Amino acid sequence: MLSGARGEGARKAMEIVVALGTIYEAQDLVPVSHVQVSGVSYKNLGEAGLEFLLEWAAQGAQVRVPTTLNPAGMDVQQWRELGFSAEFAAQQQAVLDAFTAMGIRPTCTCTPYLVGYSPAYGDHLAWGESSAVSYANSVLGARTNREGGPGALAAAIVGRTARYGLHLDENRLATLLVDVRCPVQESSDFGALGYLVGKTAQNGVPYFRGLDPAQCIPDKLKSLGAAMAASGAVALYHVEGVTPEAQPTTSSQRPPIRDNAQVIIIDSLDPAYTSLNLNLNLNPDLVWIGCPHASLDEIAAIAARVQGKKLQTPLWITAARQVREQAAQGGYLRIIEQAGGRIVSDTCLIVAPVEELGFGCIATNSGKGAFYGPGQVHAQMCFGSTEQCLEAAISGKWQAKWKD
């Protein structure tokens, strides 16, 4: 491939993979079973990014392994109703067409593991989306670094990535021991915890002790990892007795923690809730749930809460299109829409041009969304539990509390 025997598109891709391997002193390449490509929204790519993709596709680049896309900048079916411009829609569709020309299904979700692409323990991947990388490494026990957009796409085209970083056993040991001494129950609590730990861990590997295993369901672990990847650059974490690499098989087996690991104590989540609530005593213009994209279980719970209600504040639930279709089949979509809410697919507020829609204040249960919102969406953020957010959608008012 590097010599050009498989075409110019494959040559360019292998050149990128080899360059990354050289930079990180990888000894060899490892085959990957799945790739998830970030850098899909036209808002982030711009015209230069679109031209890069079009040129690569024109050179005959084709993916060799199953590949999914990160969220785009709009819902490809509802963009008119949501208020996005025809000009942006045309540019975004051109991006998706370029990826499609390379053999990639336009799945457009940050949770590929919810739509049939859940890797097995030990699988090597090349994923780009930070929250998905965290989930794959930590909750599923797969192995991937946080790939940049071009790097992930190159790996998809050649079917390989450089074996360095979290593909190696020695780099999966915890560098930070987190002793949790406060209740962590709500999804927003897990996001708040992740926000605090990510700032200290940076690109290290946290190991959590003190979390209640009964509370550590996949949706909450999804929130934990997403927040740590946002406030820091955490791509792998362990939860004692919960995640696959933190469950010793024998009494003599040591937990995966480095001897010189730093130790921190988290005895309150209040600092995170205080920092992430940047609203100026405003009531939200929009309530947003689904960062990372919502699961069917989360949508079902929302439907039960809003059934028979008339929402006073717009509610957007961002989710993969396949999950939205499952919600429609289960009757949840109809209940949510009758209340005045929407399930928005293919996109995420962080990568969509929602600042053009006039939302000055957004309420969310997502630590990641609350962290990125001010800079990416230019909105004040209300951060709290799912119940707080839904109550704000129903009543039109934000109750500025995070504990009963």
C-alpha positions as CSV (number, residue, x, y, z in Angstrom):
1,M,0.0,0.0,0.0
2,L,2.8,2.4,0.9
3,S,4.4,1.8,-2.5
4,G,1.2,2.8,-4.3
5,A,0.4,-0.7,-5.5
6,R,-3.2,-0.4,-4.1
7,G,-3.8,3.0,-5.6
8,E,-3.1,6.6,-4.6
9,G,-5.9,6.7,-2.0
10,A,-4.5,3.7,-0.1
11,R,-0.9,5.1,-0.4
12,K,-1.9,8.4,1.2
13,A,-3.7,6.5,4.0
14,M,-0.8,4.2,4.7
15,E,1.6,7.2,4.7
16,I,-0.5,8.8,7.5
17,V,-0.6,5.5,9.5
18,V,3.1,5.0,9.2
19,A,3.9,8.6,10.1
20,L,1.9,8.3,13.3
21,G,3.6,5.0,14.1
22,T,7.0,6.6,13.6
23,I,6.1,9.6,15.8
24,Y,4.9,7.4,18.6
25,E,7.8,4.8,18.1
26,A,5.4,1.9,17.4
27,Q,7.1,-1.4,16.6
28,D,4.5,-2.5,14.2
29,L,0.9,-2.1,12.9
30,V,-2.1,-4.0,14.3
31,P,-5.2,-5.0,12.3
32,V,-8.4,-3.2,13.5
33,S,-11.9,-4.7,13.6
34,H,-13.7,-1.4,13.4
35,V,-13.1,2.4,12.9
36,Q,-15.1,5.4,14.0
37,V,-14.3,8.6,12.3
38,S,-14.6,12.0,13.9
39,G,-14.5,15.3,12.1
40,V,-17.8,15.0,10.3
41,S,-19.6,18.2,11.0
42,Y,-19.1,20.9,8.3
43,K,-19.2,23.4,11.2
44,N,-15.8,22.0,12.2
45,L,-14.4,20.9,8.9
46,G,-15.1,24.0,6.8
47,E,-14.5,24.2,3.1
48,A,-10.8,23.1,3.4
49,G,-11.8,19.9,5.2
50,L,-14.5,19.2,2.6
51,E,-12.0,19.6,-0.2
52,F,-9.6,17.3,1.5
53,L,-12.2,14.5,1.8
54,L,-13.4,15.0,-1.8
55,E,-9.8,14.7,-3.1
56,W,-9.2,11.6,-1.1
57,A,-12.4,10.0,-2.4
58,A,-11.5,10.9,-5.9
59,Q,-8.2,9.1,-5.5
60,G,-10.2,5.9,-5.0
61,A,-9.9,5.5,-1.2
62,Q,-12.1,2.8,0.1
63,V,-12.5,1.5,3.7
64,R,-11.5,-2.1,4.3
65,V,-13.2,-2.6,7.7
66,P,-16.6,-1.6,9.1
67,T,-16.6,2.1,9.7
68,T,-19.0,4.6,11.3
69,L,-19.2,8.3,11.5
70,N,-19.3,10.8,14.4
71,P,-22.3,13.2,14.6
72,A,-22.8,15.6,11.7
73,G,-23.8,19.2,12.0
74,M,-27.5,18.6,11.5
75,D,-30.3,16.1,11.5
76,V,-30.3,15.1,7.8
77,Q,-34.1,14.6,7.8
78,Q,-35.4,17.3,10.1
79,W,-32.9,20.2,9.5
80,R,-35.6,22.5,8.0
81,E,-38.0,22.0,10.9
82,L,-35.1,22.6,13.4
83,G,-34.2,25.8,11.8
84,F,-30.9,25.1,10.0
85,S,-30.1,26.9,6.8
86,A,-30.3,25.4,3.3
87,E,-26.7,26.6,2.7
88,F,-25.3,24.7,5.7
89,A,-27.4,21.6,4.9
90,A,-26.0,21.5,1.3
91,Q,-22.4,21.8,2.6
92,Q,-23.0,19.1,5.3
93,Q,-24.6,16.7,2.8
94,A,-21.5,17.1,0.6
95,V,-19.4,16.0,3.5
96,L,-21.5,12.9,4.1
97,D,-21.5,12.1,0.3
98,A,-17.7,12.2,0.4
99,F,-17.6,9.7,3.2
100,T,-20.2,7.5,1.5
101,A,-18.1,7.5,-1.7
102,M,-15.4,5.8,0.4
103,G,-17.7,3.0,1.5
104,I,-18.7,4.4,4.9
105,R,-22.3,4.2,6.1
106,P,-23.5,7.6,7.3
107,T,-24.4,6.4,10.8
108,C,-23.5,9.8,12.4
109,T,-23.5,8.9,16.1
110,C,-21.0,9.2,19.0
111,T,-22.3,5.9,20.4
112,P,-21.6,3.3,17.7
113,Y,-21.8,0.6,20.4
114,L,-25.6,1.3,20.7
115,V,-26.3,0.6,17.0
116,G,-24.7,-2.7,16.4
117,Y,-21.0,-1.9,16.4
118,S,-20.1,-3.1,19.9
119,P,-16.5,-4.5,19.9
120,A,-15.5,-7.5,21.9
121,Y,-13.0,-7.6,24.8
122,G,-9.5,-7.2,23.5
123,D,-10.5,-6.0,20.0
124,H,-8.2,-3.4,18.4
125,L,-10.0,-0.4,17.1
126,A,-9.2,3.0,15.6
127,W,-11.9,5.3,17.1
128,G,-11.9,9.1,17.1
129,E,-14.8,10.3,19.2
130,S,-13.5,10.9,22.8
131,S,-16.5,9.5,24.7
132,A,-16.7,6.5,22.4
133,V,-13.0,5.8,22.9
134,S,-13.4,6.0,26.7
135,Y,-16.4,3.6,26.6
136,A,-14.7,1.1,24.3
137,N,-11.5,1.0,26.3
138,S,-13.1,1.1,29.8
139,V,-16.5,-0.5,29.7
140,L,-16.0,-3.0,26.8
141,G,-12.3,-3.7,27.3
142,A,-11.4,-3.1,23.7
143,R,-8.2,-1.2,22.7
144,T,-8.0,2.1,20.9
145,N,-6.2,5.4,21.1
146,R,-8.1,8.6,20.6
147,E,-7.5,9.0,16.8
148,G,-7.7,12.3,15.0
149,G,-10.1,12.5,12.1
150,P,-7.5,11.9,9.3
151,G,-5.8,9.2,11.3
152,A,-8.9,7.3,11.9
153,L,-10.0,7.5,8.3
154,A,-6.6,6.4,7.2
155,A,-6.8,3.4,9.5
156,A,-10.2,2.5,8.0
157,I,-8.7,2.6,4.5
158,V,-5.7,0.4,5.3
159,G,-7.4,-1.7,8.0
160,R,-4.6,-1.2,10.5
161,T,-3.3,1.3,13.0
162,A,0.1,1.7,14.8
163,R,0.5,-0.4,17.9
164,Y,1.3,2.2,20.6
165,G,-0.5,3.8,23.6
166,L,-3.5,2.0,24.8
167,H,-3.0,-0.9,22.4
168,L,-0.2,-2.0,24.8
169,D,-0.7,-3.7,28.1
170,E,1.7,-1.6,30.0
171,N,-0.1,1.7,29.2
172,R,-3.4,0.4,30.5
173,L,-2.3,0.5,34.2
174,A,-3.9,3.2,36.3
175,T,-1.9,6.4,37.0
176,L,-4.4,7.9,39.4
177,L,-6.3,6.2,42.2
178,V,-9.6,8.0,42.9
179,D,-11.1,7.4,46.3
180,V,-14.8,8.4,46.1
181,R,-16.4,9.2,49.5
182,C,-19.6,10.9,48.4
183,P,-22.9,9.6,46.9
184,V,-22.7,9.2,43.1
185,Q,-26.1,8.2,41.8
186,E,-27.6,10.4,39.1
187,S,-26.3,10.4,35.5
188,S,-25.3,14.0,36.2
189,D,-23.4,12.9,39.3
190,F,-21.3,10.7,37.2
191,G,-20.7,13.6,34.8
192,A,-19.8,15.9,37.7
193,L,-17.4,13.3,39.0
194,G,-15.9,12.9,35.6
195,Y,-15.4,16.6,35.3
196,L,-13.5,16.8,38.6
197,V,-11.3,13.8,37.9
198,G,-10.6,14.7,34.3
199,K,-9.0,18.0,35.3
200,T,-6.5,16.1,37.6
201,A,-6.0,13.0,35.4
202,Q,-5.4,14.9,32.2
203,N,-4.4,12.1,29.8
204,G,-3.7,9.6,32.6
205,V,-5.7,6.5,33.6
206,P,-7.9,6.8,36.7
207,Y,-8.9,3.8,38.9
208,F,-12.1,4.4,40.9
209,R,-12.7,3.0,44.4
210,G,-15.9,3.6,46.4
211,L,-18.5,3.7,43.6
212,D,-21.6,1.6,44.2
213,P,-21.5,-1.1,41.5
214,A,-25.3,-1.1,41.4
215,Q,-25.2,2.5,40.2
216,C,-22.6,1.8,37.6
217,I,-24.9,1.0,34.7
218,P,-23.7,1.5,31.1
219,D,-25.5,4.8,30.6
220,K,-23.9,6.3,33.7
221,L,-20.5,5.0,32.9
222,K,-21.0,6.6,29.4
223,S,-21.5,10.0,31.2
224,L,-18.5,9.5,33.5
225,G,-16.1,8.8,30.6
226,A,-17.5,11.5,28.4
227,A,-16.9,14.2,31.1
228,M,-13.4,13.0,31.8
229,A,-12.5,13.1,28.1
230,A,-13.8,16.7,28.0
231,S,-12.3,18.3,31.1
232,G,-9.1,16.2,30.6
233,A,-8.0,13.8,27.9
234,V,-8.9,10.5,29.6
235,A,-9.3,7.6,27.2
236,L,-9.4,4.7,29.7
237,Y,-10.5,4.3,33.3
238,H,-11.2,1.5,35.6
239,V,-14.0,1.0,38.2
240,E,-13.2,-1.5,40.9
241,G,-15.4,-4.6,40.6
242,V,-17.2,-3.2,37.6
243,T,-15.1,-2.6,34.5
244,P,-13.6,-5.7,32.9
245,E,-9.9,-5.0,33.7
246,A,-10.7,-4.1,37.3
247,Q,-12.1,-7.5,38.3
248,P,-9.3,-9.7,39.6
249,T,-9.7,-13.4,38.7
250,T,-7.8,-14.6,41.7
251,S,-7.4,-13.2,45.3
252,S,-3.6,-12.8,44.7
253,Q,-4.0,-10.8,41.4
254,R,-3.1,-7.1,41.8
255,P,-5.5,-4.4,40.5
256,P,-4.2,-2.6,37.3
257,I,-2.6,0.3,39.2
258,R,0.9,1.6,38.9
259,D,3.1,1.5,42.0
260,N,3.6,5.3,41.8
261,A,0.0,6.2,41.1
262,Q,-1.2,9.5,42.5
263,V,-4.1,9.3,45.0
264,I,-7.0,11.8,45.2
265,I,-10.1,11.9,47.4
266,I,-13.5,13.1,46.0
267,D,-15.8,13.8,49.0
268,S,-18.1,16.3,47.3
269,L,-19.5,16.9,43.8
270,D,-20.6,20.5,44.6
271,P,-17.5,22.1,43.1
272,A,-18.4,20.5,39.7
273,Y,-22.0,21.5,39.8
274,T,-21.0,25.0,40.8
275,S,-18.5,25.3,38.0
276,L,-20.7,23.8,35.3
277,N,-23.7,25.9,36.1
278,L,-22.8,29.1,34.2
279,N,-26.3,30.5,33.8
280,L,-27.1,34.0,35.2
281,N,-30.3,33.0,36.9
282,L,-31.9,32.5,33.5
283,N,-34.6,30.0,32.6
284,P,-33.5,27.8,29.7
285,D,-34.5,28.4,26.1
286,L,-33.8,24.7,25.4
287,V,-33.5,21.5,27.4
288,W,-31.0,19.1,25.9
289,I,-30.5,15.4,26.8
290,G,-28.2,13.0,24.9
291,C,-24.6,13.9,25.1
292,P,-23.3,11.3,24.4
293,H,-26.3,10.1,22.3
294,A,-29.1,8.8,24.4
295,S,-29.9,5.1,24.7
296,L,-33.3,3.5,24.2
297,D,-33.5,3.1,28.0
298,E,-32.9,6.8,28.6
299,I,-35.5,7.7,26.0
300,A,-38.1,5.4,27.5
301,A,-37.6,7.0,30.9
302,I,-38.0,10.5,29.4
303,A,-41.2,9.4,27.6
304,A,-42.6,8.1,30.9
305,R,-41.8,11.4,32.6
306,V,-43.4,13.7,30.0
307,Q,-46.4,11.5,29.0
308,G,-49.5,13.6,29.1
309,K,-47.6,16.8,29.7
310,K,-47.3,19.9,27.6
311,L,-43.8,21.2,27.6
312,Q,-43.2,24.9,28.2
313,T,-39.6,24.8,27.0
314,P,-38.3,23.0,23.9
315,L,-36.8,19.6,24.6
316,W,-34.3,18.0,22.3
317,I,-33.0,14.5,22.8
318,T,-30.1,13.7,20.6
319,A,-29.7,10.1,19.6
320,A,-28.5,7.8,16.8
321,R,-31.0,7.5,14.0
322,Q,-31.3,3.7,14.6
323,V,-32.2,4.4,18.3
324,R,-34.7,7.0,17.2
325,E,-36.3,4.3,15.0
326,Q,-36.4,1.9,17.9
327,A,-38.1,4.6,20.0
328,A,-40.7,5.1,17.3
329,Q,-41.4,1.3,17.2
330,G,-41.7,1.3,21.0
331,G,-44.1,4.3,21.0
332,Y,-41.7,6.6,22.9
333,L,-41.2,9.0,20.0
334,R,-45.0,9.6,19.7
335,I,-45.3,10.3,23.5
336,I,-42.4,12.7,23.4
337,E,-43.6,14.5,20.3
338,Q,-47.1,14.8,21.7
339,A,-45.6,16.6,24.7
340,G,-43.8,18.9,22.4
341,G,-40.3,17.4,22.5
342,R,-38.1,16.1,19.7
343,I,-35.7,13.2,19.2
344,V,-33.0,14.7,17.0
345,S,-30.7,12.4,15.1
346,D,-27.4,12.5,13.3
347,T,-26.0,15.5,15.2
348,C,-25.0,16.9,18.6
349,L,-25.5,20.5,19.7
350,I,-21.7,20.8,20.3
351,V,-21.0,20.3,16.5
352,A,-24.1,21.9,15.1
353,P,-24.5,25.6,14.3
354,V,-27.2,26.0,17.0
355,E,-25.8,29.5,18.0
356,E,-27.7,30.7,14.9
357,L,-31.0,29.5,16.4
358,G,-31.1,32.0,19.3
359,F,-30.7,29.6,22.3
360,G,-29.2,31.9,25.0
361,C,-29.5,29.4,27.8
362,I,-29.5,25.6,27.6
363,A,-30.2,23.1,30.4
364,T,-28.5,19.7,30.2
365,N,-27.8,16.6,32.3
366,S,-24.5,16.1,30.5
367,G,-21.2,17.0,32.1
368,K,-19.5,17.0,28.7
369,G,-22.3,19.2,27.2
370,A,-22.2,21.6,30.0
371,F,-18.4,21.9,29.8
372,Y,-18.3,22.5,26.0
373,G,-21.5,24.5,25.7
374,P,-20.2,28.0,26.5
375,G,-17.3,27.8,24.1
376,Q,-18.9,25.8,21.3
377,V,-22.5,27.0,21.4
378,H,-22.0,30.4,23.0
379,A,-24.8,29.7,25.5
380,Q,-25.2,29.9,29.2
381,M,-25.5,26.4,30.6
382,C,-27.8,24.9,33.4
383,F,-26.4,21.6,34.5
384,G,-28.3,19.2,36.7
385,S,-30.0,15.9,37.0
386,T,-32.3,14.4,34.3
387,E,-35.3,15.2,36.6
388,Q,-34.2,18.8,36.9
389,C,-33.9,19.1,33.2
390,L,-37.3,17.5,32.5
391,E,-39.0,19.6,35.2
392,A,-37.5,22.7,33.5
393,A,-39.0,21.5,30.1
394,I,-42.4,20.9,31.8
395,S,-42.6,24.1,33.9
396,G,-40.4,26.4,31.9
397,K,-38.3,27.2,35.0
398,W,-35.0,26.1,36.2
399,Q,-34.7,25.1,39.8
400,A,-31.1,25.9,40.7
401,K,-30.3,23.0,43.0
402,W,-28.5,19.7,42.6
403,K,-29.4,17.9,45.7
404,D,-32.8,17.3,47.4
